Amino acid sequence: MTFYIVIVIVVEYGLLNNYTDSHYFGINIQWSNVANAHFFGVTKRVESYQIAFQTFPFVPFAGENSTLNFSILDSNNSNINNVYAALILKDKDTGGIVAQIPYKFYEFSDITFPYRFQNNARYVATLEAKIVGDPKYDRKPLAVDFDFAVGSSPVMLFKELLFYYVLPASVILIIVSAIYYIRKKKHTKNIHI
């Protein structure tokens, strides 16, 4: 128990004092200013790249602020550096272009486009990405389409709530219950010996 407390104190002390390379109690700790996080959602593959798409809120509605989030990952599931990205939004039923967001430079490939939809409808989001240093996608953009709905029915909202909240909570509850049961069983077994 004491060992864990010492590690926590050392880590907290290093974080509070913004140390980038520290050496405490014989433990060498390397600090990094880079944090990687990716969006999770619908995923598609284009050659060696994996592109994830997620709207926020999960079910956007017309007239509300929303974001369209993309992550472009390489074959090692790592962010790609130096990406130029653009977005084309089309009405899925008519095929008409609703919006075009021009190319912009992104240092990392976790990309967010804020957008306020005017109508509840089905849409297609086309992400175009020029990847600096890639022999194929440096000049000709990597393009991938994602279908999604704005203002979908309450049934769709219920399904997404189940998938994103109830299912993970249930899995966590089962794991915690199993750990509790196993520990309790070991404890009662040790008492009877």
N, C-alpha and C positions, 0 to 999 in steps of 0.2 A: 504494500500500500504506500509506504514512504517513497519508494522508487518512482511511482507514478506522480506523486505530488511534486517531487524534485523536478521531473521532466516538465510538468505543467508550469511550474514557477520559472524554469529556465526559458521555456518557449514564450511565456507571457512577457518576461523581462526583455527578451530579444525583440519581440513585436512592439512593445511599448516604446523602446528606445531606437527603433528603426535600424537595427543592426543588419548588415548584409552578409557578414561572415563572422561567426562567433565561435568561441571555443570555451566551454564551461565544463568543469568537473570531468575532463577527459573525453567529453562528447563534442564532436565537431558538427556544428549545425550550419547548413548552407541555406541562406535566405534568398528568395527570389521575388522580384517585383512583378512577375508575370503570372497571371491567373488565367487558366483556360476553362471555359465553360461552353457548352454547346446547347443548341435548342434541340428538343426532342419532339418528334411528331411523325408525320408521314415521310417515309424515306424512299428515295429513288437512287438508282445507280446509273452513272454515265461513265463507261469505261472504268478507270481506276478510282473515280471520284464518287463519293456518297453525298447526296444532297438531302437535307432534312428541312421540312416545312411545318410551321405551326402558326396559327393565328392567335392573337391575344386581344380580347378575351377569346376563349375557345370557340364560342359562337358569337361572332360580331353581329351587330344590328345596325341598320341604316341610321345615320344621324349621330352615331356615337364614335368617339375616337377609338381607333383600333390600330394594331400593328401586325405586319406580315413579317415573320421571322424566318430566316434561312441560315443554315450552317452548311458550308461546303468543306468536306473532310477528304483528306488524301487516303491512300491505301492503308496507312497506319492509324486511321481515325484521329488524325491531328489536323489542327487548323492550317489553312494555307495562308501565307503572307502575301500581301500586295495583290489585291484583287480589284478590278474595276467591275462594278455591277450595275445593272439596270433592271427595271421591272416594267412589264406590260400587263395590264389588267384588261381582260375581255369578258363580256357577257357571254356565258356558256350557251344560252339559247339562241341568241342572234349572231354571235361571233363578232359583234362590234367592239371596237376598242373603247374602253371606259376611261382609262388613264395610262399615261406613259411617264415613268420616272426615269430621267436620263442617267447616263453612266456617271458614277461617282467613285472616287478612290476609297477603298477600305483597307486599312492596315492588316486586319485579320478577317477571316472569312465567316465570322458570325455577323450576319447582316440584318438590320431591321429597317423596314420601310413603314413610317407612320402613314395612315390613310383614313379618311372619313368617307364611308360609303353613302351614296345618295339613295340607293334602293335596296330593298331586301330581294335578293335574287341569287342565282347560281353563277359563279365566276370561274375563270381560269387565270391563274397567276403564272406568267412566264418569266422565270429568272434567266437573265443573260449575264454571263460572267466571263471576263477576259482575265486569264490567270497569267501573271507576269512570270516569264521563264519557262512556261510550258510550250513545247514545240508546236502543238496543235491549237491550243486555246489561247495563245498570246494575241493573235490577230483575229481569228474567227472565234466568236464567243461560244462557250458551252451554254446550251439552252435546255431548260427542263420545264415542263408544265405540271401544275398542281391544280386539281379541281377542289373547290370548297364552296360552302353556302354562307350567305349572310342572311340573318333572320330566319334560320331554319326552324322547323316545327318543334313544339315542346317534346315530342318523342325523341328527336335527335338530341336535344339538350339533355334529356334524361339518360340516354345511352352514353353520352360523353361524361356526364357526372358519374355514372357507374364506372366507366373505364378509368377515368383520371383520379377519382377520389375513393370510391367504395372498394374497388378491387385492390389498390395498394394498401389501404387501411386493413382490409381483411387479411391480406398476406402477412402484414406486420403483426397483426393480432395472433395469427396461427403460429408464427415463429416464436413470438414472446411466450405464448401459452406452452409450446413444446419445450422451450428452455426452462420455464418454471416447473413443468411436470418432471422433467429429467432431474433437475436439481433437488426437487422435493423427494423424489424417489431415492436418490443417492443419500440424502440426509436421513430418511427413515431407515434405510438399509444400514447406515453406520450406527444408528441408535440401537438396533436390534443385535448387533454383533458384540 
